[in-house]
């Protein structure tokens, strides 16, 4: 990605963001819209690309892990509640249909089993859907900015003209300062 010119690779989409948090949110949106992580490139002009210290790497990892953990927690609680409700209904229905035990006992057993399974499934789903795939998303935590750092530039290399409109549409709602698309010859124009 040539950040200072009016040219890019054919069918690229380039967005400029005010800060790394906005770029991180845009990368997450792109991945949820099915854009492969390898097609996303992040450039932070003026950022020092030096190896992180163990402490800085740990802080970046903990920030990312905290976000995933919150999503997993919400998924666990939601899954447990839904599982308990479904388990109770299935248990009570099985008791009534097959005349097994009391409907209350089978309903409570079903609720407990459903809560355990639903909590596990919901926690896994919530945590897994919060995991970023692209290297660019991780770089939004690792870019150590120096004085005078420019605005983050995000490039999406689609290679396919039919996908450019989808990428532009996904990025419009992320608040870019500038959103441009390249034609087949690599000439950039506002999107």
KELUM-516423 format. One record per residue (C-alpha): x, y, z; residue number from 1. Coordinates in steps of 0.05 Angstrom, whole numbers, plus 5000, padded with zeros to 4 digits. Each point is the difference from the previous one (the first is absolute). Example, Ala and Ser with C-alpha at 12.3 -4.5 7.8 and 13.67 -1.06 7.14 Angstrom:
2
{X:5246 | Y:4910 | Z:5156 | resi:1} .
{X:5027 | Y:5069 | Z:4987 | resi:2} .
This chain:
191
{X:5000 | Y:5000 | Z:5000 | resi:1} .
{X:5029 | Y:5067 | Z:4980 | resi:2} .
{X:4970 | Y:5046 | Z:5051 | resi:3} .
{X:5022 | Y:5065 | Z:4968 | resi:4} .
{X:4979 | Y:4990 | Z:4927 | resi:5} .
{X:4937 | Y:4998 | Z:4960 | resi:6} .
{X:5013 | Y:4928 | Z:4978 | resi:7} .
{X:4990 | Y:4933 | Z:5032 | resi:8} .
{X:4993 | Y:4928 | Z:4977 | resi:9} .
{X:4940 | Y:4985 | Z:4957 | resi:10} .
{X:4935 | Y:4993 | Z:5039 | resi:11} .
{X:5029 | Y:5023 | Z:5067 | resi:12} .
{X:4960 | Y:5040 | Z:5050 | resi:13} .
{X:5039 | Y:5049 | Z:5044 | resi:14} .
{X:4972 | Y:5033 | Z:5062 | resi:15} .
{X:5033 | Y:5050 | Z:5047 | resi:16} .
{X:4980 | Y:5001 | Z:5073 | resi:17} .
{X:5011 | Y:5051 | Z:5055 | resi:18} .
{X:5032 | Y:4950 | Z:5048 | resi:19} .
{X:5018 | Y:4927 | Z:5012 | resi:20} .
{X:4936 | Y:4985 | Z:5038 | resi:21} .
{X:4959 | Y:5020 | Z:4939 | resi:22} .
{X:5045 | Y:4958 | Z:4955 | resi:23} .
{X:4993 | Y:4940 | Z:5047 | resi:24} .
{X:4924 | Y:5006 | Z:4998 | resi:25} .
{X:5002 | Y:5004 | Z:4923 | resi:26} .
{X:5043 | Y:4937 | Z:4996 | resi:27} .
{X:4951 | Y:4962 | Z:5044 | resi:28} .
{X:4941 | Y:5023 | Z:4957 | resi:29} .
{X:5037 | Y:4978 | Z:4936 | resi:30} .
{X:5014 | Y:4931 | Z:5029 | resi:31} .
{X:4927 | Y:4992 | Z:5020 | resi:32} .
{X:4981 | Y:5017 | Z:4929 | resi:33} .
{X:5042 | Y:4942 | Z:4975 | resi:34} .
{X:5064 | Y:5037 | Z:4979 | resi:35} .
{X:5060 | Y:4954 | Z:5008 | resi:36} .
{X:5050 | Y:5024 | Z:5052 | resi:37} .
{X:5057 | Y:4995 | Z:4949 | resi:38} .
{X:4965 | Y:5050 | Z:4955 | resi:39} .
{X:5002 | Y:5055 | Z:5054 | resi:40} .
{X:5062 | Y:5044 | Z:5006 | resi:41} .
{X:5012 | Y:5054 | Z:5053 | resi:42} .
{X:5049 | Y:5057 | Z:4993 | resi:43} .
{X:5014 | Y:5048 | Z:5057 | resi:44} .
{X:5045 | Y:5055 | Z:4973 | resi:45} .
{X:5053 | Y:5020 | Z:5050 | resi:46} .
{X:4987 | Y:4942 | Z:5047 | resi:47} .
{X:5063 | Y:4968 | Z:5027 | resi:48} .
{X:5003 | Y:4928 | Z:4978 | resi:49} .
{X:5046 | Y:4975 | Z:5053 | resi:50} .
{X:4994 | Y:4935 | Z:5037 | resi:51} .
{X:4956 | Y:5005 | Z:5060 | resi:52} .
{X:5027 | Y:4988 | Z:5069 | resi:53} .
{X:4971 | Y:4942 | Z:5039 | resi:54} .
{X:4961 | Y:5048 | Z:5043 | resi:55} .
{X:4971 | Y:5038 | Z:4939 | resi:56} .
{X:4983 | Y:4934 | Z:4966 | resi:57} .
{X:4966 | Y:4975 | Z:5063 | resi:58} .
{X:4959 | Y:5064 | Z:5005 | resi:59} .
{X:4978 | Y:4994 | Z:4927 | resi:60} .
{X:4983 | Y:4926 | Z:5010 | resi:61} .
{X:4961 | Y:5014 | Z:5064 | resi:62} .
{X:4960 | Y:5055 | Z:4966 | resi:63} .
{X:4980 | Y:4954 | Z:4943 | resi:64} .
{X:4987 | Y:4942 | Z:5048 | resi:65} .
{X:4956 | Y:5044 | Z:5043 | resi:66} .
{X:4956 | Y:5017 | Z:4941 | resi:67} .
{X:4993 | Y:4927 | Z:4981 | resi:68} .
{X:4987 | Y:4981 | Z:5072 | resi:69} .
{X:4943 | Y:5050 | Z:5006 | resi:70} .
{X:4967 | Y:4971 | Z:4938 | resi:71} .
{X:5009 | Y:4929 | Z:5026 | resi:72} .
{X:4968 | Y:5020 | Z:5066 | resi:73} .
{X:4939 | Y:5030 | Z:4967 | resi:74} .
{X:4995 | Y:4938 | Z:4955 | resi:75} .
{X:5005 | Y:4954 | Z:5061 | resi:76} .
{X:4943 | Y:5035 | Z:5037 | resi:77} .
{X:4956 | Y:5005 | Z:4939 | resi:78} .
{X:5012 | Y:4928 | Z:4980 | resi:79} .
{X:4988 | Y:4975 | Z:5071 | resi:80} .
{X:4933 | Y:5036 | Z:5004 | resi:81} .
{X:4977 | Y:4976 | Z:4932 | resi:82} .
{X:5024 | Y:4930 | Z:5014 | resi:83} .
{X:4965 | Y:4998 | Z:5068 | resi:84} .
{X:4934 | Y:5022 | Z:4969 | resi:85} .
{X:5003 | Y:4950 | Z:4944 | resi:86} .
{X:5024 | Y:4944 | Z:5046 | resi:87} .
{X:4943 | Y:5014 | Z:5049 | resi:88} .
{X:4948 | Y:4999 | Z:4945 | resi:89} .
{X:5027 | Y:4936 | Z:4969 | resi:90} .
{X:5005 | Y:4966 | Z:5069 | resi:91} .
{X:4930 | Y:5019 | Z:5020 | resi:92} .
{X:4972 | Y:4979 | Z:4932 | resi:93} .
{X:5036 | Y:4933 | Z:5003 | resi:94} .
{X:4972 | Y:4988 | Z:5069 | resi:95} .
{X:4929 | Y:5016 | Z:4977 | resi:96} .
{X:5004 | Y:4959 | Z:4936 | resi:97} .
{X:5035 | Y:4938 | Z:5028 | resi:98} .
{X:4973 | Y:5006 | Z:5072 | resi:99} .
{X:5070 | Y:4999 | Z:5030 | resi:100} .
{X:5013 | Y:5026 | Z:5069 | resi:101} .
{X:4969 | Y:5066 | Z:5017 | resi:102} .
{X:4998 | Y:5056 | Z:4948 | resi:103} .
{X:5033 | Y:5046 | Z:5051 | resi:104} .
{X:5058 | Y:4953 | Z:5013 | resi:105} .
{X:5013 | Y:4985 | Z:4927 | resi:106} .
{X:4991 | Y:5074 | Z:4983 | resi:107} .
{X:5051 | Y:5021 | Z:5052 | resi:108} .
{X:5049 | Y:4946 | Z:4976 | resi:109} .
{X:4990 | Y:5022 | Z:4929 | resi:110} .
{X:5011 | Y:5072 | Z:5020 | resi:111} .
{X:5065 | Y:4983 | Z:5035 | resi:112} .
{X:5026 | Y:4959 | Z:4941 | resi:113} .
{X:4978 | Y:5053 | Z:4951 | resi:114} .
{X:5034 | Y:5055 | Z:5040 | resi:115} .
{X:5066 | Y:4962 | Z:5002 | resi:116} .
{X:5000 | Y:4985 | Z:4926 | resi:117} .
{X:4973 | Y:5068 | Z:4980 | resi:118} .
{X:5050 | Y:5037 | Z:5044 | resi:119} .
{X:5058 | Y:4961 | Z:4969 | resi:120} .
{X:4975 | Y:5010 | Z:4929 | resi:121} .
{X:4983 | Y:5073 | Z:5010 | resi:122} .
{X:5067 | Y:5015 | Z:5033 | resi:123} .
{X:5038 | Y:4966 | Z:4944 | resi:124} .
{X:4960 | Y:5035 | Z:4946 | resi:125} .
{X:5005 | Y:5069 | Z:5034 | resi:126} .
{X:5075 | Y:4993 | Z:5009 | resi:127} .
{X:5015 | Y:4970 | Z:4932 | resi:128} .
{X:4961 | Y:5053 | Z:4962 | resi:129} .
{X:5039 | Y:5054 | Z:5036 | resi:130} .
{X:5067 | Y:4973 | Z:4976 | resi:131} .
{X:5032 | Y:5042 | Z:4946 | resi:132} .
{X:5031 | Y:4964 | Z:4942 | resi:133} .
{X:5042 | Y:5051 | Z:4963 | resi:134} .
{X:5070 | Y:5020 | Z:5018 | resi:135} .
{X:4979 | Y:5073 | Z:4988 | resi:136} .
{X:4951 | Y:4997 | Z:5059 | resi:137} .
{X:5056 | Y:4979 | Z:5047 | resi:138} .
{X:5044 | Y:5056 | Z:4973 | resi:139} .
{X:4949 | Y:5051 | Z:5025 | resi:140} .
{X:5022 | Y:4979 | Z:5070 | resi:141} .
{X:5074 | Y:4996 | Z:4984 | resi:142} .
{X:5012 | Y:5065 | Z:4962 | resi:143} .
{X:5040 | Y:5044 | Z:5047 | resi:144} .
{X:4986 | Y:5070 | Z:4976 | resi:145} .
{X:5053 | Y:5053 | Z:5003 | resi:146} .
{X:4988 | Y:5075 | Z:4999 | resi:147} .
{X:4969 | Y:5022 | Z:4935 | resi:148} .
{X:4972 | Y:4932 | Z:4981 | resi:149} .
{X:4954 | Y:5004 | Z:4940 | resi:150} .
{X:4930 | Y:4971 | Z:4995 | resi:151} .
{X:4993 | Y:4925 | Z:4991 | resi:152} .
{X:4987 | Y:4978 | Z:4928 | resi:153} .
{X:4963 | Y:4936 | Z:4988 | resi:154} .
{X:5004 | Y:4966 | Z:4932 | resi:155} .
{X:4956 | Y:4942 | Z:4978 | resi:156} .
{X:5027 | Y:4961 | Z:4941 | resi:157} .
{X:4940 | Y:4967 | Z:4969 | resi:158} .
{X:5028 | Y:4981 | Z:4932 | resi:159} .
{X:4927 | Y:4992 | Z:4978 | resi:160} .
{X:4960 | Y:5059 | Z:4973 | resi:161} .
{X:4934 | Y:4969 | Z:5024 | resi:162} .
{X:5023 | Y:5002 | Z:5073 | resi:163} .
{X:5021 | Y:5073 | Z:5001 | resi:164} .
{X:4929 | Y:5026 | Z:5010 | resi:165} .
{X:4990 | Y:4953 | Z:5060 | resi:166} .
{X:5065 | Y:5023 | Z:5032 | resi:167} .
{X:4983 | Y:5074 | Z:4988 | resi:168} .
{X:4931 | Y:4989 | Z:5030 | resi:169} .
{X:5030 | Y:4965 | Z:5062 | resi:170} .
{X:5050 | Y:5056 | Z:5011 | resi:171} .
{X:4951 | Y:5058 | Z:4991 | resi:172} .
{X:4970 | Y:4987 | Z:5069 | resi:173} .
{X:5068 | Y:4999 | Z:5035 | resi:174} .
{X:5013 | Y:5075 | Z:4998 | resi:175} .
{X:5059 | Y:5006 | Z:4952 | resi:176} .
{X:5028 | Y:5070 | Z:4988 | resi:177} .
{X:5011 | Y:4979 | Z:4928 | resi:178} .
{X:4974 | Y:4941 | Z:4960 | resi:179} .
{X:5028 | Y:4987 | Z:4930 | resi:180} .
{X:4997 | Y:4944 | Z:4950 | resi:181} .
{X:5047 | Y:4980 | Z:4944 | resi:182} .
{X:4976 | Y:4983 | Z:4930 | resi:183} .
{X:5028 | Y:4945 | Z:4956 | resi:184} .
{X:5061 | Y:5044 | Z:4983 | resi:185} .
{X:5013 | Y:5017 | Z:5074 | resi:186} .
{X:4976 | Y:5072 | Z:4996 | resi:187} .
{X:4969 | Y:5023 | Z:5065 | resi:188} .
{X:4934 | Y:5037 | Z:5005 | resi:189} .
{X:4954 | Y:5018 | Z:5058 | resi:190} .
{X:4952 | Y:4944 | Z:5016 | resi:191} .
